[in-house]
Amino acid sequence: MTRIPRLCLLLFFSLFLSGIAHADTVNLQPGHGIADLKPHLTYTSDPKASLAEILKQFREGQFGSDMDASMLATNYAPEAWAAVEIYNATLDDGRDPDPFVLTIDLPLVSEVDAYVVRESGLTENLLDYSIFEPFVPEAHSVTRLRTPVFTIAPQERVTLLVNFKFGPFQSFDIALETPVELEASAFAAGVGGTAFYAFTLSCLIFFLGFHLAMKNWIGLLYAVQFAVGLGILAYIDGLWFRFFFPDNPDLQSPVGFFLLFSLSANGFLISAQSLVRNGKRTTLSKVLAALAILPVAGFIISFYSPGTYTAFFGYVLLALMFAAVFVTSMDWRKREGPIHLTGVLISALGTILIIAMIVTIVIGSRAELIPATIAVKGIFSILMMSTMTGLTAHIINLRRNHAKAVEAELTALEGEARRSQELLVAERNYTRARELASLRQRQLATASHDLKQPIMSLRMNFDSLAEHVAPEVRQRLKEAFDYMEALSNDYLRETTPGSVDGAQEEAGEIEETPAGEQEVYEVALVLDTVYQMFHEEAVSKGLQLRRVPSSKTIAVPPLILMRIVSNLVSNAVKYTDKGSVLIGVRDRGTAIDLCVLDTGTGMDTDEIEAFSQAYNKGETSTGHGLGLSVCFELSRDNGMELSCHSEKGKGTRFTLSIPHAA
């Protein structure tokens, strides 16, 4: 009878242990694998334990949820065990066992051993990988390690044990996939990897060719830097081992350390070159160039101690190199030209991401928001694109500014030569300013004279046909011809030899003229004339040109006021696509404000200031950039004040302040 209680106690204890072992069991669904096994893994770190001891520890619940494998605990690859129990929940209806493949994505791992332990005690060694052995294509799926196909029967429970000896990365992904799922994931990974390398190589070739053509040594050094960086990414993905030395695993360590230390050495050279001024090296430039010796020393040390300590030394040099490149590149851009805020922010973000990556590698962070290889490639892409874009744009801007400066200098030299030639032809007692003014007068007189004859001819033809034209049309045409003749006669009078002195005398006479003798007229005369001139043009554009009647009187020269208002209304109609243009006056007590308002595209402050200067015009303008400058000049010369208020996308208001008639 004592046997029965013992058997019951033993059965209960076995069931208790079974419950502990199976507490974290992962259930397989029919026809599907497990895309991410990592959340279900438990870990231990006992390098000296045998497989049987590790299995016993797992079944006794001695594994933990966190992996304790410090990178700097030893000069060799840190080691850890991971385990999970898997149960095939498929009904046992006599079907064949389900096939599966275990895949592990762990960049630069030193060694990996994977075992599956069945309930019968049968243990299968699924994977026995070592970086020190020749490349085996069958053990790889693109950039991941993979096991051969193994089976798990319906209702079967197996224990999966994996032993890792890590490289520089402790972040990994592990999945249990069916052969069909493996084929699909391998295809996606292959396409993604090919696209990444094709894109980055294309960018590098363009960047290198551009800076070769520009003969920019800083750009060439950056091209070499990113080429080395791309080589490191290819090394992390195992492409060097796969394609260049698959039968020589002894080259793995030297090639890796060469790429690592080459990246920091070339970075220090970039920093040193960035501080060269006028072909001479500064003291700091010499110090940074000397720092490039440290990566060389590190590479030599790697032949004697190719372990984690040497790799950590390489990471420290990388951090110093990135900081030096960031600081010196800012100094170089300041000396070469203005620094754009966007470039500074992108460079700062890239530096922060790189430092964060190095810290993550060193401390073995397990946050793993994204896989390590994708994080590294993302950071590399950000740095490469921001640096290439910023540096290329900066060089283009410098070349463009240089070309503009040269062009401006050539233009100035041509102008100086032209002015010197004009001075030789002109009388020697004339100053250069008077000679240029005389030249402008002759040009304006010639143009006015040439225009006068066609205007007179057109007017004669119009007079002969006037009886067949409607009275209102005849009146508008008459006013237009009067206006053109008045302008032509005014230009001829002002450009007649001796007109400068005559104008001064006339100005003196005007000042002495009693206010009562000035010509006084209603401002409505000018408003009505301008309205008739531009009404048809406004209607043809679908605009509403409106004027507000006014009986206010003014005494400014009518032709001057006509020129100012017609220019303002012409611009308003021309640059307004929809809406209306309004002309009117407001009595401000001491003066009258003549306003021209439109609902056009509007201008900002810089554009108003620019367009108020002669020969400055907008991109869409077909004129000569004189309209607004003429308006401002005429208003100043005739005792009036012209102001402008405008908002982009809302419209513009010009206000001309005119003194009351005495």
BELHU-V744174 format. One record per pair of residues at least 4 apart in sequence whose C-alpha atoms are under 8 Angstrom apart, sorted by sequence separation. I is the first residue (numbers start at 1). J is the second residue. If there is no record, write none. Layout:
BEGIN
<<I J> <I J>>
END
This chain:
BEGIN
<<1 5> <2 6> <3 7> <4 8> <5 9> <6 10> <7 11> <8 12> <9 13> <10 14> <11 15> <12 16> <13 17> <14 18> <15 19> <16 20> <17 21> <18 22> <19 23> <21 25> <28 32> <29 33> <37 41> <49 53> <50 54> <51 55> <52 56> <53 57> <54 58> <55 59> <56 60> <57 61> <58 62> <69 73> <74 78> <117 121> <118 122> <129 133> <136 140> <137 141> <140 144> <141 145> <152 156> <166 170> <177 181> <178 182> <179 183> <180 184> <181 185> <182 186> <183 187> <184 188> <185 189> <186 190> <187 191> <188 192> <189 193> <190 194> <191 195> <192 196> <193 197> <194 198> <195 199> <196 200> <197 201> <198 202> <199 203> <200 204> <201 205> <202 206> <203 207> <204 208> <205 209> <206 210> <207 211> <208 212> <209 213> <210 214> <211 215> <212 216> <216 220> <217 221> <218 222> <219 223> <220 224> <221 225> <222 226> <223 227> <224 228> <225 229> <226 230> <227 231> <228 232> <229 233> <230 234> <231 235> <232 236> <233 237> <234 238> <235 239> <238 242> <239 243> <240 244> <241 245> <242 246> <245 249> <248 252> <250 254> <251 255> <252 256> <253 257> <254 258> <255 259> <256 260> <257 261> <258 262> <259 263> <260 264> <261 265> <262 266> <263 267> <264 268> <265 269> <266 270> <267 271> <268 272> <269 273> <270 274> <271 275> <272 276> <276 280> <277 281> <281 285> <282 286> <283 287> <284 288> <285 289> <286 290> <287 291> <288 292> <289 293> <290 294> <291 295> <292 296> <293 297> <294 298> <295 299> <296 300> <297 301> <298 302> <299 303> <300 304> <301 305> <302 306> <306 310> <307 311> <308 312> <309 313> <310 314> <311 315> <312 316> <313 317> <314 318> <315 319> <316 320> <317 321> <318 322> <319 323> <320 324> <321 325> <322 326> <323 327> <324 328> <325 329> <326 330> <327 331> <328 332> <329 333> <330 334> <331 335> <332 336> <333 337> <334 338> <339 343> <340 344> <341 345> <342 346> <343 347> <344 348> <345 349> <346 350> <347 351> <348 352> <349 353> <350 354> <351 355> <352 356> <353 357> <354 358> <355 359> <356 360> <357 361> <358 362> <359 363> <360 364> <361 365> <368 372> <370 374> <371 375> <372 376> <373 377> <374 378> <375 379> <376 380> <377 381> <378 382> <379 383> <380 384> <381 385> <382 386> <383 387> <384 388> <385 389> <386 390> <387 391> <388 392> <389 393> <390 394> <391 395> <392 396> <393 397> <394 398> <395 399> <396 400> <397 401> <398 402> <399 403> <400 404> <401 405> <402 406> <403 407> <404 408> <405 409> <406 410> <407 411> <408 412> <409 413> <410 414> <411 415> <412 416> <413 417> <414 418> <415 419> <416 420> <417 421> <418 422> <419 423> <420 424> <421 425> <422 426> <423 427> <424 428> <426 430> <430 434> <431 435> <432 436> <433 437> <434 438> <435 439> <436 440> <437 441> <438 442> <439 443> <440 444> <441 445> <442 446> <443 447> <444 448> <445 449> <446 450> <447 451> <448 452> <449 453> <450 454> <451 455> <452 456> <453 457> <454 458> <455 459> <456 460> <457 461> <458 462> <459 463> <460 464> <461 465> <462 466> <463 467> <465 469> <469 473> <470 474> <471 475> <472 476> <473 477> <474 478> <475 479> <476 480> <477 481> <478 482> <479 483> <480 484> <481 485> <482 486> <483 487> <484 488> <485 489> <486 490> <487 491> <488 492> <489 493> <490 494> <491 495> <492 496> <495 499> <498 502> <499 503> <500 504> <501 505> <502 506> <503 507> <504 508> <505 509> <506 510> <507 511> <508 512> <509 513> <513 517> <514 518> <521 525> <522 526> <523 527> <524 528> <525 529> <526 530> <527 531> <528 532> <529 533> <530 534> <531 535> <532 536> <534 538> <535 539> <536 540> <537 541> <538 542> <539 543> <556 560> <557 561> <558 562> <559 563> <560 564> <561 565> <562 566> <563 567> <564 568> <565 569> <566 570> <567 571> <568 572> <569 573> <570 574> <571 575> <572 576> <576 580> <587 591> <588 592> <603 607> <604 608> <605 609> <606 610> <607 611> <608 612> <609 613> <611 615> <612 616> <617 621> <621 625> <625 629> <626 630> <627 631> <628 632> <629 633> <630 634> <631 635> <632 636> <633 637> <634 638> <635 639> <636 640> <646 650> <647 651> <28 33> <49 54> <57 62> <58 63> <73 78> <117 122> <118 123> <140 145> <141 146> <152 157> <177 182> <211 216> <234 239> <235 240> <239 244> <240 245> <241 246> <276 281> <277 282> <281 286> <301 306> <302 307> <305 310> <306 311> <333 338> <334 339> <339 344> <360 365> <370 375> <423 428> <430 435> <469 474> <494 499> <513 518> <538 543> <539 544> <556 561> <587 592> <588 593> <603 608> <611 616> <635 640> <636 641> <646 651> <647 652> <28 34> <57 63> <71 77> <117 123> <139 145> <140 146> <152 158> <211 217> <234 240> <235 241> <245 251> <275 281> <276 282> <333 339> <493 499> <494 500> <538 544> <539 545> <586 592> <587 593> <610 616> <611 617> <617 623> <635 641> <636 642> <646 652> <71 78> <116 123> <117 124> <139 146> <275 282> <538 545> <585 592> <586 593> <610 617> <611 618> <617 624> <635 642> <645 652> <646 653> <70 78> <115 123> <116 124> <138 146> <139 147> <211 219> <212 220> <241 249> <302 310> <466 474> <573 581> <585 593> <586 594> <616 624> <617 625> <644 652> <645 653> <69 78> <115 124> <116 125> <139 148> <211 220> <272 281> <275 284> <276 285> <301 310> <330 339> <423 432> <426 435> <494 503> <572 581> <585 594> <586 595> <615 624> <616 625> <632 641> <644 653> <645 654> <69 79> <115 125> <116 126> <129 139> <138 148> <275 285> <535 545> <584 594> <585 595> <615 625> <616 626> <632 642> <644 654> <69 80> <114 125> <115 126> <208 219> <241 252> <274 285> <534 545> <583 594> <584 595> <614 625> <615 626> <631 642> <643 654> <644 655> <68 80> <113 125> <114 126> <115 127> <127 139> <207 219> <208 220> <272 284> <273 285> <298 310> <423 435> <569 581> <583 595> <584 596> <614 626> <642 654> <643 655> <67 80> <113 126> <114 127> <272 285> <419 432> <422 435> <582 595> <583 596> <613 626> <642 655> <643 656> <26 40> <113 127> <114 128> <271 285> <272 286> <330 344> <531 545> <582 596> <583 597> <611 625> <614 628> <642 656> <112 127> <113 128> <208 223> <272 287> <298 313> <531 546> <581 596> <582 597> <613 628> <614 629> <641 656> <642 657> <24 40> <112 128> <113 129> <207 223> <272 288> <298 314> <531 547> <581 597> <582 598> <612 628> <613 629> <614 630> <640 656> <641 657> <111 128> <112 129> <271 288> <272 289> <581 598> <611 628> <612 629> <640 657> <641 658> <44 62> <111 129> <112 130> <271 289> <580 598> <581 599> <611 629> <640 658> <44 63> <111 130> <127 146> <204 223> <269 288> <295 314> <357 376> <528 547> <579 598> <580 599> <639 658> <640 659> <43 63> <44 64> <110 130> <111 131> <127 147> <268 288> <269 289> <527 547> <579 599> <612 632> <639 659> <42 63> <43 64> <110 131> <126 147> <127 148> <235 256> <268 289> <326 347> <578 599> <579 600> <635 656> <42 64> <43 65> <45 67> <109 131> <110 132> <126 148> <204 226> <295 317> <326 348> <459 481> <576 598> <578 600> <42 65> <43 66> <44 67> <45 68> <108 131> <204 227> <268 291> <269 292> <576 599> <577 600> <41 65> <42 66> <43 67> <44 68> <45 69> <126 150> <232 256> <268 292> <572 596> <576 600> <42 67> <43 68> <58 83> <326 351> <354 379> <524 549> <572 597> <573 598> <575 600> <576 601> <265 291> <266 292> <353 379> <455 481> <524 550> <572 598> <575 601> <54 81> <232 259> <265 292> <523 550> <524 551> <569 596> <231 259> <232 260> <264 292> <265 293> <323 351> <522 550> <523 551> <524 552> <568 596> <572 600> <265 294> <322 351> <350 379> <455 484> <522 551> <523 552> <149 179> <200 230> <229 259> <265 295> <455 485> <522 552> <523 553> <543 573> <228 259> <264 295> <265 296> <522 553> <523 554> <47 79> <350 382> <521 553> <522 554> <526 558> <530 562> <46 79> <47 80> <77 110> <262 295> <350 383> <452 485> <520 553> <521 554> <543 576> <45 79> <46 80> <228 262> <229 263> <261 295> <262 296> <520 554> <521 555> <543 577> <546 580> <548 582> <550 584> <45 80> <46 81> <228 263> <261 296> <319 354> <520 555> <526 561> <530 565> <534 569> <538 573> <543 578> <544 579> <545 580> <546 581> <547 582> <548 583> <549 584> <550 585> <44 80> <45 81> <319 355> <347 383> <452 488> <519 555> <520 556> <526 562> <530 566> <534 570> <537 573> <541 577> <542 578> <543 579> <544 580> <545 581> <546 582> <547 583> <548 584> <608 644> <21 58> <43 80> <44 81> <119 156> <261 298> <451 488> <518 555> <519 556> <541 578> <543 580> <544 581> <545 582> <546 583> <547 584> <548 585> <21 59> <43 81> <44 82> <103 141> <105 143> <106 144> <119 157> <225 263> <261 299> <519 557> <543 581> <20 59> <21 60> <43 82> <105 144> <106 145> <118 157> <119 158> <319 358> <347 386> <449 488> <530 569> <534 573> <20 60> <21 61> <42 82> <43 83> <104 144> <105 145> <118 158> <346 386> <347 387> <448 488> <20 61> <41 82> <42 83> <103 144> <104 145> <117 158> <118 159> <225 266> <258 299> <448 489> <17 59> <41 83> <42 84> <103 145> <104 146> <116 158> <117 159> <224 266> <225 267> <257 299> <604 646> <17 60> <41 84> <103 146> <116 159> <117 160> <315 358> <343 386> <448 491> <449 492> <603 646> <604 647> <40 84> <102 146> <103 147> <116 160> <117 161> <142 186> <448 492> <602 646> <603 647> <604 648> <101 146> <102 147> <115 160> <116 161> <141 186> <221 266> <257 302> <602 647> <603 648> <101 147> <102 148> <114 160> <115 161> <445 491> <602 648> <101 148> <114 161> <115 162> <142 189> <343 390> <444 491> <445 492> <601 648> <602 649> <101 149> <114 162> <142 190> <222 270> <254 302> <444 492> <601 649> <602 650> <603 651> <100 149> <101 150> <113 162> <114 163> <221 270> <254 303> <600 649> <601 650> <602 651> <603 652> <99 149> <100 150> <112 162> <113 163> <264 314> <312 362> <445 495> <479 529> <600 650> <601 651> <602 652> <99 150> <100 151> <112 163> <113 164> <444 495> <445 496> <599 650> <600 651> <601 652> <99 151> <100 152> <111 163> <112 164> <218 270> <599 651> <600 652> <98 151> <99 152> <111 164> <112 165> <253 306> <261 314> <264 317> <268 321> <271 324> <275 328> <442 495> <476 529> <480 533> <598 651> <599 652> <97 151> <98 152> <110 164> <111 165> <257 311> <260 314> <264 318> <267 321> <271 325> <274 328> <441 495> <597 651> <598 652> <97 152> <98 153> <109 164> <110 165> <111 166> <218 273> <263 318> <267 322> <270 325> <274 329> <441 496> <597 652> <598 653> <97 153> <98 154> <109 165> <110 166> <218 274> <265 321> <268 324> <272 328> <275 331> <476 532> <527 583> <597 653> <96 153> <97 154> <109 166> <110 167> <264 321> <268 325> <271 328> <274 331> <275 332> <337 394> <476 533> <527 584> <596 653> <597 654> <26 84> <28 86> <30 88> <108 166> <109 167> <267 325> <271 329> <274 332> <595 653> <596 654> <25 84> <26 85> <27 86> <28 87> <29 88> <30 89> <95 154> <108 167> <109 168> <568 627> <595 654> <596 655> <24 84> <25 85> <26 86> <27 87> <28 88> <29 89> <30 90> <107 167> <108 168> <109 169> <567 627> <568 628> <595 655> <24 85> <25 86> <26 87> <27 88> <28 89> <29 90> <108 169> <333 394> <337 398> <567 628> <594 655> <595 656> <25 87> <27 89> <28 90> <92 154> <107 169> <336 398> <593 655> <594 656> <22 85> <91 154> <92 155> <106 169> <568 631> <593 656> <594 657> <21 85> <88 152> <90 154> <91 155> <106 170> <567 631> <593 657> <594 658> <88 153> <89 154> <90 155> <106 171> <107 172> <592 657> <593 658> <88 154> <89 155> <106 172> <564 630> <591 657> <592 658> <31 98> <33 100> <88 155> <89 156> <105 172> <106 173> <564 631> <591 658> <592 659> <87 155> <88 156> <104 172> <105 173> <563 631> <591 659> <592 660> <87 156> <88 157> <104 173> <105 174> <590 659> <591 660> <87 157> <104 174> <564 634> <590 660> <86 157> <87 158> <103 174> <104 175> <564 635> <85 157> <86 158> <102 174> <103 175> <487 559> <85 158> <86 159> <102 175> <103 176> <486 559> <85 159> <86 160> <102 176> <103 177> <560 634> <84 159> <85 160> <101 176> <102 177> <83 159> <84 160> <100 176> <101 177> <483 559> <83 160> <84 161> <100 177> <101 178> <83 161> <100 178> <101 179> <82 161> <83 162> <99 178> <100 179> <81 161> <82 162> <99 179> <81 162> <82 163> <101 182> <81 163> <82 164> <556 638> <80 163> <81 164> <79 163> <80 164> <79 164> <80 165> <79 165> <568 654> <78 165> <79 166> <77 165> <78 166> <77 166> <78 167> <77 167> <143 237> <143 238> <71 168> <556 658> <554 658> <555 659> <554 659> <555 660> <55 161> <135 241> <554 660> <555 661> <135 242> <553 660> <554 661> <555 662> <553 661> <135 246> <134 246> <135 247> <134 247> <134 248> <135 249> <134 249> <133 249> <132 249> <131 249> <132 250> <132 252> <131 252> <108 236> <107 236> <108 237> <107 237> <108 238> <107 238> <38 173> <37 173> <38 174> <36 173> <37 174> <38 175> <236 373> <36 174> <37 175> <35 174> <36 175> <37 176> <35 175> <36 176> <168 308> <34 175> <35 176> <167 308> <520 661> <33 175> <34 176> <35 177> <33 176> <34 177> <168 311> <233 376> <33 177> <233 377> <32 177> <33 178> <32 178> <516 662> <31 178> <515 662> <33 181> <229 380> <226 384> <219 391> <219 392> <200 381> <207 388> <207 392> <170 361> <169 361> <168 361> <171 364> <170 364> <171 365> <169 364> <171 366> <171 368> <173 371> <172 371> <171 371> <172 372> <171 372> <169 372> <77 307> <76 307> <77 308> <75 307> <76 308> <75 308> <74 308> <75 309> <72 308> <71 308> <72 309> <107 373> <71 362> <71 363> <70 363> <71 364> <70 364>>
END
